[in-house]
């Protein structure tokens, strides 16, 4: 708990030091005579910063440390507020002429006041520095707590009869052991999952059942900061050849290798935290060609992949099902596997929901409540679950285990992780929203050539890698964190003390109805998030321009119809999110927001002519609507935005295949091609938002070919079909994510897409495949693809994955339309048996009356075939089947194309490619 609060203070220190250094470079600081004071503040805070980081690595702090830390954190925030206020005042030029004289006199008065504030902050800093020296924290004996018992030990001595939900994962692992026999090579099984899921318990149960089959067996546990020599000596001891005389790492490794050279061994390496520790241990456990096995447990997905990279197996631990969770809870609380007390049912279910299937949490809470049948006490535990873990000594083992993941994070990541607690439990957090708020709070920022947003994405991905959230394989645009872990580390980080001065609040997020307090009371705000504020109206935004430090503003109420005219006074505003409002046009004063980097609006919002080109700092814009009468003019403005990286465009004008319609689209195509080259975009999303038959807008990417090195990393072209995949796309060396709609996918299209070297995620929508087949061969490429989605909108096309195709695929989603078995064109398992790296398979079947035949041939045939195909996989992928009943979607692709032709008119080459007869009238219209 103490370190959690330290994490917040370390989060503000580094950006503050950077801001002070930048301030010292400004000329007006020298003119105002505050240069010396600013320099003193920077030097003193720099000197105290290492101590603050040291305290952040300590699990327990004495009262003196806590008090010093809290005061230093408050001081750092006050200094930052003062610096921001100073910069805002002196950078604003104000009016000219006669009024300007009074403005400059007022500025001098303000600067004098701020200079006095800085002098006062200097005195406070001196006091903090003296206290640090007086307490001598570095030598304090209570700086670091010492765990008397390894929290992992109970898992090694747990009675097997007390375990619940262990049989299925144990059987899966043992089944892999049996299948892997034969070639004599060493195999490594990695069990990965978050703390408290039961990795050590599972490894121990497998170890106990199989150790009789091996000549040598070893079970060794690693710590977060391991001593390799000590671990190697422990391995020797368990092998029965301990030697206290050996201290050299190389001699220890040689001794172990010599003992294992001709023996079949089983070694469990429990709780591996990083690759470097594993490499050292792995040197001693060599491949002796005796069919030996190693089991590794870890919380880090990257470590698990590394350990099992050479023909091994990564087993992903899953949370307990609700039924198993209930059995385990009742067994520990009541000594019976059934809930014997009806009056506790509701609160019991609430506690289990809070535990999220985490065995350690269930055991801890059920033990706390054992033999206590008072319903009020159970409700108290449910509503104060974080504090129960922090205060109850019986929960210490759980808190220690969960805390290990937290303390393994770098300091800035800890701050970002703790920030998740500002969101309600089970709230679905958008990645984009979360990262932008981190930036606004100053937790992450541009550094060493990487943008703050790029660092933010890497931060979020780190949470997934280290099993700190429950993300699934595939594309993740939002997620829910395991609230239990946040609560265990963060009991009251975001509660509001009674003594809080709201004038110093830096972040305000409202869920529910608006506050009655005026925004003027929150002058220090950096973040104002009203995206989930019900009943928010225009008058609630009064005086918002007075929040001079505001970096992030999100409005989401449909009752908001306009932005205040003075919105341009927010000089530091970086993110403006207006999605979900009823605002129809932006005021011209928005162009005064010279720091605005991210603007999110609905497509219905209008931009006055020339506005876009004046927003020079803009890095992201979503979404901008293009109209037929101003295609070239509106898109030309984007070429003036040299920092623009993300652009979402929708085009909303009716276009048929006649001459006028094609000309409009050609204008759009030409301008988009120019944008790709001139703006150096990283992410381009272009789609048709017309309500009437949107899928079939014609679009060609011929003119999009980059004339210089292309920076595109994401390209989404949706709700409009392209005629073919362009050859130049294979040269997009930075492209990682691609979404396309292609009217008919052929072999050449797949070869081009497969040649994109960095492609990780691909989503395709198509009417059909050439000759009714879409075949992914081992020669098609897709060497790095991990997520693939294919939606075939018409019947009659078979899909097949051949051996060697997509060697790294993890998540496959197939969506197709059928109304009888012939629609599958002979394929029902799609060759999925060749995709052995799969972790998840989703199959969606659409068609008329498909729900009525759920128990008949089609769905059952596909389900049986896919399940049989993946039974041989080591990693047991998750399989999800869905059916959708829609008689408009179960149409053979020829029939569908004929219907489109009647409504819009279709290019002749489309018709001829599908052997559809072309009339003379259609040829005349085409010409």
N, C-alpha and C positions, 0 to 999 in steps of 0.2 A: 504493500500500500504506500509506504513512504517513498519507495523508488518510483512509483507511478506518478506521484506529484512532482518528483524531481524531473521526470521525463518532460513534463510541461514546461518547466523552467529552462531546461536545456534547449527546448524547441525555440524559444525566443532569443536566446543568447547569441547564437551564430549570426542570424540575419541582422540583429541589432549592431553587432560589431562591424559587419559589412557596411551597414548604413552610416555608422559614425565615420568609417574610413572614407566613404564616398563624400560625406558632408565636409570633411577637412579639405577636400580638393576644390570646393566651390569658392569663388572669389568673394561672394557676399558674406561668408563666414569671417573672413579676415577683416572686411570692412566694418562689421558689427562688433568686433573686439571680443568675440567668444571663441576664437580659435584655440586659445590655451586651455580653456575649460573643457572643450570638446575633446581635445587631445588627452587631457587627464582622464576623462571618463572612459575613453577607449582603452587606454593603457591599464587602468585599474580593473576594468571588467575583464580584459584579456587575461590578467593575472589570476583572477578568481574563477574564470571559466573552467580550467582543468579540475579544480576542486569540486565544482558542481557536477562535472562528468563522472568524477570518482564516486560521488555520493549516489549518482544514478545507477551505478553498478552494485550498490549495497542493498541487500534485501531488508535490512533493519537499520534504523537511525535512532540515535539518542535524542532527547528533547532539545538539547542545544543545537544540534545539527539541523533538526527540523525547523526550528525558529529562524536560524540563519538563512537556510534555504528559502523559506517562505518570504522573508523580508527582501532577499536579493531578487527573487522572482518579481515581487511587486515593484521594486526599484527599476528593474529592467523594463517592465511595461511602462512605467511612468517616464523613463528616459525616452523610450521610443515614441510615446505620445507627444512629448515635448518637441522632439526632433521633427516629427511629422508636421506639427503645428507651425513650427518655425519655418520649415521649407515651404509650406503652403502659403504663408503670409508674404515671404520675401520674393517668391517666384511669380506671384500674381501682379501684373503690371498696373491694373486698375485703369480708370478713365484718364483721358488726356485733358489738356487745357486747364481752365480755372478749377474745375472739380478735381483735377489730378493733383493740384497743390495740397488740398485738404486730405486727399487720399495718402500722399507721401508723408504728410505730418502724422497721420494716424498710423502709418506703417512704422515710423520711427518710434512712436509710443509703444506699439505692440512689441517691436523688437527689443526695446528696453525692458519690458515686462518679461519677455521670454529669457533674456539674459539673466535676470534675477532668478528665474525658475531654474536655469541651468546651474547657477551658483549654489542654489539650495540642493539640487541633485548631487552636486560635487561633494557637499558636506555629508550627505547620506552615504555616498559611495565610500568616503574616507572612513566612516563609522563601520560599514560592512567589512572593509578591508582590515581594519584593526581587530575586529571580532574574529575574523578568520585566523589571523596570526596568533591571537590570544588563545583560541581554542585548540590550535594545532591539530586540525582534523586528520591530517595525513598519518599522524602517529597514534591517533586515538584507538584504543584497543577494541572499542565496540563498533568500529566502522563497518566491519564485515561480520555477518552472522555465520555461525558454523552449524551445519545440520548434524545432529548427533546420530541420526539414523538415515541411511540411504532410502529415499522415498520409494525406490523401485523394489526393495526387498519383499514387501508383502505379496507382490505378484508371483514371486518365486516359491512361496510356501503356502499358497492358497489351496485349501482343500478342494479337490476336483468336484466334489458333490455340491459345493456352493456356487459353482460357475453356471451361468445361464447364457445361451446363445453362442457357445464356443464350438459346438460340434460341427456345424456346417463349415465355418472357416478352417477348422482343423482338418476336416476331411478333404477340403479343396487343396490345402497345402500338401497333405500326405499323398493325395492322388497325383499331384505334380511330381513329387519325389519318385513315385513308382513309375510314371511315364518317362521320366528323364533318365532312367537306367539304360545301360547298354553300351554306350560309346567309351566309357571309362574316364571321360573328362570331368574335371571339377566344375560343379554348378553352384551358383550363388542365388539364393532366394532372398529378396528384400521385402520386408513387411513395412509399409509406410502408412502413416496416419497421424492425426494430432495427438497431443498428450491426453492420457486418460481413456483412450479408446480400447486399450487392452492388447497392445502390441507385444509387450513383454510376457503377458499371460499366455497369449497364443504361441509365441516362440517356445516358451517353457513347456507347454503341453505337447507340442510336436516333438520337442527334444526328448521328453520323458518317454514318449511312446516309441520313438525310433532308435534311441541310443543303443539298444541291444543289437542292432544290425551293424554296428561300426566297431572297429578295433580301438579307436581313440575318440574320446568325446571331451569337449571343453565348452564351458559357458562362462563368458567374460563380459562384464559391463563397462561401458565407457562413460566418461563424464563430459560436461560441456567444455572443459579445459583439461584435456587428458594428459597424463604423463605416460608417454609411450613406453619408456623403460619399465615402469611399474606394471603396465598391462602385459608386456612381453614376459616379464617374470611370473605374472599370475598364470599365463598360459603354460609356462614350464611347470609350475606347481601342480596344475590340474592334470598335466601329462605324467606327473610323478617323478619329475627329474629336476626339481628346484635346485638352484645353485646361487647362493647369496654372494659368491665371489664375482659373479659376472655383472658388470654395470654398463659395459659398452653395448650400444644398440646393435651394432653389426654382429657382435659375438652372440648376443641373445637370439637374433634372427637365424644365424647359422645353426645354433643349437636346436632350435625348434624345427627347422627344415630337415636337419639330419635325423631327428627322431621320427618325423612323419614321412620320410622319403618312400617307404614301401608299405605304408599302412593306410587302410581306408578310414578316414576320419570325418567326424561331424563336429563343427564348431559354431556356436552361437555368439555373435558379436552384437551385444544389446546396446541400443541408444547411441548410434553413431551420429555426430552432429555436423561434421564437415568432411570433404573429400580428402584433405591432406592427412587427417588422422587415419582414415581408411587405407590410404596408400601405404602408410608405414606398416600397419598391421598386416595388410595383404601380402607384403613381401615375405612374411614368414609362413603364410598359408598358400603354398604353391600347388600347381596342378601336377600331382604325382601319378596321374593316369590310373588311379585306383577307385574311380567312381566316388570320390569324396564330395561332401556337401558343406556349404556355409550358409547360415541363416543370419541375416542382418536386420535389425529394427532401426528405424529412423523416422523423424518427423518431416524430413525434407525430401520432396519429390526428386529434386535434382541429384541428391546424394544417392537415393534409391536407384535411379536410372544408371548412375555411374557404377555403382557396386555390381549391378546385374547386367552390365552392358555386353558381356561376352557370353551370349547364349543362356543367360539366366532368366529369372522370372521376378516381376514386381507384383506383389500382392497388395492391393489397396484395401485397407481396413475400412469397414463400414460401421456406421452407428447401429445400435440395437434397434430392432423393430419395436413398435409400441407394445405389442403383446409380450415380447421378451423383456422389455423395460419394466412392465408391470409385474411380471413374474419375479424379476430380480429384486425390485423394490419391496414387494410383499414378503419375499423370503427373508430379507434382511430386517424388515420392520416388524413383522408379525410371526416369523417362523413358519409361514405357510405360503404357497405360491398363489393363493387367491386372496382378493380383497374382502376381508371378513366383516368390514364395518361400513355399511352403506352411507352413513353420515359423512364419511371421509372421502367418498368417491370423487366429488367435484374438485376438491382441493388437491387430492392425490394426482388426478389427471393434469391439473395445472402445474404441479411440481415436475411431473414427468415431461411435460411440454417444455418447461424451462431447461431441463437436463439435456434435451435434444438427443437422446439415445447414447449419451456418454456414460459408460459403465462406472467410471470412477465417481462421477457426480451423483449417480443414483445410489451407489453404495454409501457415499458420505452423508447424503441427506437422509436416507432411510435409517442409517445408524444414529443420526442426531435425533430422529423422531421415534426411535424404537421404544415400545412400551408406553408411549405418550398418546393417549386417545383423545385429548382435548382439541376440539375442532378449531377453536380460536388460536391456539398455539401453532397449529399447522398453517393457518392462514397468515399468521405473523411471519413464519419462516418463508412462506412463498413470496410475500411482499417485500421482505428485507433480505433476500437470498445472498446478495453481495456482501452485506455486513455480517451475515452469519459465517461466511467463509473467512472473513477478515478477523473476527473476534473469537470464534469458538476454537479452542485448542484441538478438539477432536477433528476439525477440518484442516488441520495444518498440513497433513500429507497431500491432500488434494491441491491446496493452494501452492505448495512447493512444486508439484509436478506441472501444474498449469503455468506457473511462473517461469519455468525453464525456457519455454518458447519465447516469452516476453523478453527475458534477459539476454537471449541469444541474438536479438535484433540490434542493429546499430542504433545510436541514440535518436537520430532524426526519425527513424522508422517507428520507434516506440511512441514518439509524440504523435505521429500520424495514426498509429493504431489506437491510442487512447482517445483520439478525436472521434472515433466511431461511436463513442458513448453519447454524443449529442443527439443521436437519432433514436427514435422509440424502438422498443423491442419488436423484432420481426419486421421492421421497416425495410422495404426493398430500396437499397441505396444505389442510385445511378453512378456508374464509374466516373462519367464526365463531371457530374455535379460535385462528387466527392473531391476529385483532383483539383477542380477550380477553387474549391473552398480551402483546401490545403495551401494553394498558392496565395490566396487572399490573406490567410492567417500568417503567412511568412514562414511556414514550415519547410517549404521547398521553393527553389528559385533557380534562375538561369545559372549554370555553373559549368565551366570547362567545355564550352562549346555545345552544351546540351541545353535545350529549352526546359523551363520549369515543368511544362506539360509532359515532356518525354520522361523526365525524372519521376513525375507523378505516376505515369503508367508503369514504370519499372517498379515503383514502390508498391503499387497495388498488386502487380504480378508476384512480388516477393511474398505478400501475404498468402497468395494461393500456393506458392512453392513450399512455404514453411508450414502449410496446413493450418493457418490461422483463420481460414473461413471455409465455408462448405461449397465452394465452387465446383461445378461439374466440368467434364471434358467438353471442349468445343468453344463456341463463341460466347463470351460473357459480357453483357452490357451493363448488368447490375447484379447485385448479390446481397445476401443477408449474412451478417457475421454471427459467429457463435456468441451470443450475448453473455453466456455464462462466463467465458474467459475474460471478457471486458469487465464484467462486474467483479470478478475475483481480484483483478488488478487495480480496480478503479472505483472504489466504493463511493466516493463523494466528489469526484473530480469536477462534475458539472452540476452539482447541487448549488443552490443559492443561499449562502450564509445570510443570517439576519443583518449583519453589519455591512453587506455589500453596497458600495456606492455605484448605482447604475450609470452614473456619468462616466465611469471608467470601464464599463462593459465593452468588450471588443467584438463580441459576436452575439447576434440575436436571431434565433430561429423560432418561429411561431407555428405550432400545430393546433388547429382549431380556430377559435374566434380571435379577432384583433384585440390588442391591448388598448385600454382607455388612455394610457399614458402617452403624451406627445413624444414624437421622435426627437424633439429638442433635448429630452432628458438623456439621450444616448449619444452624446457628441463624439465619443471615442470609437464608435463602431467601425470595424473593418469589414464585417460580414453582416448583411441584412437579408435573411432568407425567408420570404413570405410565400414561397411556392405552395405550401400546404395550409395557408391561412384562409379559413372560410369567411365569406362575407366581407372580404377586403374591398373597400371602395376608394374612389379617387380622393376623397377628403382625408383619408388616413395617410396619404403621402405628403400632406402639408409640411413644409419646412424640411423636406428631405435633403434639399440642397445645402443645408447647414451641416450635414454630416461630412465634414471636409476630409476625413480620413478613410471614407468608404472605398473599399476595393471590389466588393462583390454585392450585387443587387439582383435578387430573383423575385419576380412577381408572377403569380399564377392564377389570379382570380378573374373570372369572367365579368365581374362587376367593374374592373379597371378598364376605362375606355380611353384614357389619354395619359401621357407622361407630363409631369409639371414642366412648365416652360423653362424654369431655371435649372433643369437637370444638368445642363452644361457646366454648372459651377463645381461639380464633383470632379476635381482635377485628377484624383488618383484612381478613379473608377476603372477597373480592368475588365470586369465581367458584368454584362447586362443581359439577363435572361427574362424575356417577355412572353415566352410560350405559354399558351393557355389563357391569355388575356384577350380582351376585345378591342385592343388598340388597332386602329386602321392606318394611322400615319404617324411617323416619327417627327417630332419638332425639329426645326433646323438647328436648334442649339445643341443637338447631339454632336454636331461636328466639333464642338469645343472640347469634347472629351478626348484629349490628345493622348491619354494613356489607355484608351479602350482597346483591348486586344481580342476580346471574345464577345460576339453579339449573336444571341439566339432569339429568333422571332418566328412566328407562324407565317406561312406563305401569303396570308391575306394582308400583311402590313405593307404599306407603300413607302418607298423612299423617294423624296423629292429629287429632281434632276440635279446631278452634280454632287449629291451628298456622299455617295460611296467613295468617290475619288479623294475627298477631303479627310477621310478617316485613316490617316497614314500609319497608325500603329496596329491596325486590324490584322489579327492572325487567323481568326476563325469567324466565319459567317454562315449561319444556318437558320432559316433557309431563304433564299432570294428567288422571287418569282419573276419569270421573264414573260413578256407579252409580245405578241406577233408584231406590233407596230414599233417596238423599240429594242429589238434583239441586239443589234450591233451597238447602239448607243449605250445601253445599260451595261452590257458585258465589257465594253471598252474601258469603263471606269476601273474595273478590277486590275487592269494592266498597270495602273498607277500605284497599286498596293504591293510594295516590294517585300513586305513581311508576311503576306497572306499564305497560309499553309493548308487551311481546311475551308472548303467551299461546297455548300449544298445548294443546288439549283433545281427548281422545278419549272417546267414550261407548261403553261395553261392556255393553249389556243388550239381550237379545233383544226385538225389538218387531215384531209383525205389524201389520196394518192394522185390527185389531179395536179396540174402544173403549178397553181398558186400554193397549194398545200406543200408540195415538194420544195418550192422556193423558200418558204418560211423555215422549214426544217434545215435546209442547206445553210441558211444564214446562221442558225443556231450551231450547226456542226462546225462551221468555219471558225466562229468565235470561240467555241470550246477548245478547238485545236490550238488556237493562239494562246489561250489561257494556260494550257498545260505547259507550254514552252516558256512563256514570258513570266509567269507568276511563280514558277518553281513549286507548284502545289505538292503537298504530301498526301492529301486526302481530297478526292473529288467524288461527289455524289450528284448524279443528274437523273431526274425522273420526270415522267409525265404525270400531272395531277388532275387531268381531265376526268370528269366523273363518268362519261359515256364510253363504255368499251375501251378501257384504258390500255389493255395489254398490247394492242396491235398497232401502236404508232411506229412507223418505219423510221429507222435511224441508221445512218452509215458512219463508221468510224474511220473512213479513208483519210479524211483531212486532219485527223488527230495525231498523225505520226510526228513524234517530237523531232525537232531539228537540232536539238542539243541533248546533252545528258539529262535524262528524265529523273525527277526526284519522287515520283508517285510511289506511295506505299500502300494506299487503299484506293480502289476504283470501283464505284457502284453505279451501274447503269441499269435502271429498273423501270418497270411499267412501260416499256417500249422495246420492241424487238429489233435487234440488229440482223442484217442479212447474213453476215459471216464474221468469223474471228479474223482480225487483221494480222498479217505476218509480223508487223513491227512490234506486236505485243510480246513476242518471245524475247525481245531485247530489254524489257523492263526489269533491270537487275535489282531494283529496290522494292518491287511490288510484292507485298505480303498477303494482301486480302483483295479478292476480286469477286464481284457479283455481276452477272450478265444474264440477259434473256436473248437467246438465239433461236430463230424460228425453226431451223432444222440443223441439228448437230451432225457433222460428218467426221470422217477420220482425220481430215486435214485440220479441222477446228481443234480436235483433241491433241493433236501433235503440237500445235502452236501453244496451247494452254499448258501442256505438260512440260514445255521447254522453258517456261518462266522459272528462273533458278531459285528464287527466294519465296515462292508462293507457299503459304501455310494454310490459308483458308480460301475455299472456292465454293460459290453457290451458283448453280446454273438452273435456268428455267427454259424449257423448250416445248415446241409443239410435238416434235417427233425426232427420230433418228433416220439417217439415210438408209433406205431399204428396210426400214422398220427395226434397226438395230443400233445400239450405242455400246461399243466395245472398248474397254480400257485394257490395253495390252501391256506387257512388261516393257515394251519399247516406247510407250507413250510419255514417259517421264514422270512428272509429279513426285520427284524424289523426296521433297520436304513437306508434302501436303499432310496436314494433321486433321483438318475438318473439311468434309465434302458433303454438299447438299445438292440433290438432283430432283427437280420437279418436272415430270413429263405430263403435259396438260391434256394429252389425247391418248386414246387407246391404240394398241397395235404396235408398240415399240418395246423390244426386249432389251434389257440392260445386263451386261456381263463384265465381271472383273476377272481378268486372266492372271495367271501366275506371274509374280514380279511387279504387278501394278500397285502403285501407292504404297511403298514399303514402310512408311511411317504413319499411316493413317490411324487416328485414334477415335474419331467420331464420324459416323456415316449416317446420313439422313436421306431416305428415299421416299418420294411421294409420287404416286402414279394413279392412273384412272383405269378402272376395269368394270365390265358388267358381265363377263363370262371368262372362262379359263383361256379361251383363244386370244383374249386381249393381251395376255402376257407373252404371246408369241414364242412359247416354248420354254421360257425361263422362269423359275420360281424361287431359286435360292440366289440368283444373280452372281454366282461365283464367289460368294462371301468367304468361302473356306480358304481363299488365297490371301485374305487380308488379316493375317494372324496378329497384327499389332492393335486391333480394334479394342477399345474400351467401352464403347457404347454404339448401339445400332438402333435407329428409329425408322419405322416403316409406317407410312400413312397411305391407306387405300381409299380412294374416292370413287364414287360411281352411283348410278341409280339403283336404289333398293339394296345397296351393299349391306346395310344393317340387317335387312331381313334374311340374308343368307349367311349371317355370321357363323352359324354352326355347320355350314355346308362347305363346298369345295374350295373356294378361292382363298379366303382368309386362313382357313386351317392348313391348306396346302402350303401357302407361303410361310406361315408360322412354323410348321414342322420342318420345312426345308432349311430355313435360316437357323433354327435352333440346332438342327443336326449338324449344320456347317460349322457352328462355333463351338460345338462340344469338344472338339479336339484342341481348342486354344488353351494355352496355359493361364491366360489372365481372365478368363470367364467374363466376357463383356456383358454389360447390361443391355437387355433387349426390350424395346418399347413398341407396341403395336397400337395403331389408332385407325378407326374407320370413320369416314365422313360420307353422309348420304346427301348427294346433290346430283339430280338428273341432268343438270346443265353441263356437267364436267365429264360425263362418260360418253364421249363422242370420238369416233375414229378420226385421225388427223386430217384425212382427205375431206371428210364431211365438214370438219371445223373450218378448214381453209376455204371451202366453197361458201360457207356462211359468212365468213369475213369478207370475201370477195363481193358478195351481194350487198353488204352494208357499206363498205368503204371503197372497194376496188383494190386489187392486189397486184403488185408487180408481176409481169408475165413470167419472169424466171422463177418466181415462187411456185406458180401454178404448174409450169412445165416440169420442174424438178420433182413434183409429186404426181406426175402423169395425169394432170387435170386438163381437160380440153379447153382451149382458149378460143373465144369467139372473135369474130371480125370486129365487133364493136369495142371489145376490150383492147384489141391491138390498136385501133384508131385512137382510143382515149389515151393509151400509153404514149403514143407519138405526138 
